[in-house]
Amino acid sequence: MKTFTASLFAAVASAELMTSMDYAFMRYISTHSKMYQTRKEFNLRKEAYALVDEHVQRVNSDPTSTYKAGHNRFSDWTPSSGTPSSA
């Protein structure tokens, strides 16, 4: 897994400039030992993660919020199905 992540990181870094979201998603993949079979699946999971991240940021920046949000091993799952994004 670590080899896959390192290889993927190198490929993405060499292909284009990485955004802070790219770095956050790569940390998420590493932290939760995620493995994606195709680039299409990787991109779908990244999109799902980005939607969750928007929610996390919105909740945590709201001074009236009564809770704090964060990422967990399910942050790359789609909200509609409750299961991992399919490739």
C-alpha positions as CSV (number, residue, x, y, z in Angstrom):
1,M,0.0,0.0,0.0
2,K,2.7,2.5,0.9
3,T,4.4,1.8,-2.4
4,F,1.2,2.4,-4.3
5,T,0.6,5.6,-2.4
6,A,4.2,6.8,-3.0
7,S,4.0,5.9,-6.7
8,L,0.6,7.6,-7.0
9,F,1.9,10.7,-5.2
10,A,4.9,10.9,-7.5
11,A,2.8,10.5,-10.6
12,V,0.3,13.2,-9.5
13,A,3.1,15.6,-8.5
14,S,4.9,15.2,-11.8
15,A,1.7,15.6,-13.9
16,E,0.5,18.9,-12.4
17,L,0.8,21.2,-9.4
18,M,-0.9,19.7,-6.4
19,T,-3.5,21.7,-4.5
20,S,-4.0,21.7,-0.7
21,M,-7.0,19.3,-1.4
22,D,-4.7,16.9,-3.3
23,Y,-2.3,16.9,-0.3
24,A,-5.2,16.4,2.2
25,F,-6.6,13.5,0.1
26,M,-3.2,11.8,-0.1
27,R,-2.8,12.1,3.7
28,Y,-6.3,10.6,4.0
29,I,-5.4,7.7,1.7
30,S,-2.2,7.0,3.7
31,T,-3.8,7.4,7.1
32,H,-6.7,5.0,6.4
33,S,-4.7,2.6,4.2
34,K,-7.0,3.1,1.2
35,M,-6.4,1.3,-2.1
36,Y,-8.1,2.2,-5.4
37,Q,-8.0,0.0,-8.4
38,T,-8.2,2.6,-11.2
39,R,-7.6,6.2,-11.8
40,K,-11.4,6.6,-12.4
41,E,-12.1,5.2,-8.9
42,F,-9.4,7.4,-7.4
43,N,-11.0,10.5,-9.0
44,L,-14.5,9.5,-7.8
45,R,-13.3,8.9,-4.3
46,K,-11.4,12.2,-4.3
47,E,-14.6,14.0,-5.4
48,A,-16.6,12.3,-2.5
49,Y,-13.8,13.3,-0.1
50,A,-13.9,16.9,-1.3
51,L,-17.7,17.1,-0.7
52,V,-17.2,15.8,2.9
53,D,-14.3,18.2,3.3
54,E,-16.6,21.1,2.3
55,H,-19.1,20.0,5.0
56,V,-16.3,19.7,7.6
57,Q,-14.9,23.2,6.8
58,R,-18.4,24.7,6.8
59,V,-19.4,23.2,10.2
60,N,-16.0,24.0,11.9
61,S,-16.0,27.6,10.7
62,D,-19.5,28.3,12.0
63,P,-19.3,29.9,15.4
64,T,-22.9,28.8,16.2
65,S,-22.2,25.2,15.5
66,T,-22.7,22.9,18.5
67,Y,-20.3,20.3,17.3
68,K,-17.0,19.8,15.4
69,A,-16.8,17.7,12.2
70,G,-13.9,15.7,10.9
71,H,-12.8,13.1,8.5
72,N,-12.9,9.3,9.2
73,R,-12.4,6.1,7.2
74,F,-15.8,6.7,5.5
75,S,-15.0,10.2,4.0
76,D,-14.6,8.8,0.5
77,W,-18.0,7.1,0.5
78,T,-20.8,8.6,-1.5
79,P,-23.6,10.2,0.6
80,S,-26.4,8.7,-1.5
81,S,-25.4,5.0,-1.3
82,G,-23.5,4.9,2.0
83,T,-20.9,2.7,0.3
84,P,-17.7,3.4,-1.4
85,S,-17.8,5.1,-4.8
86,S,-17.8,2.6,-7.6
87,A,-15.4,2.8,-10.5
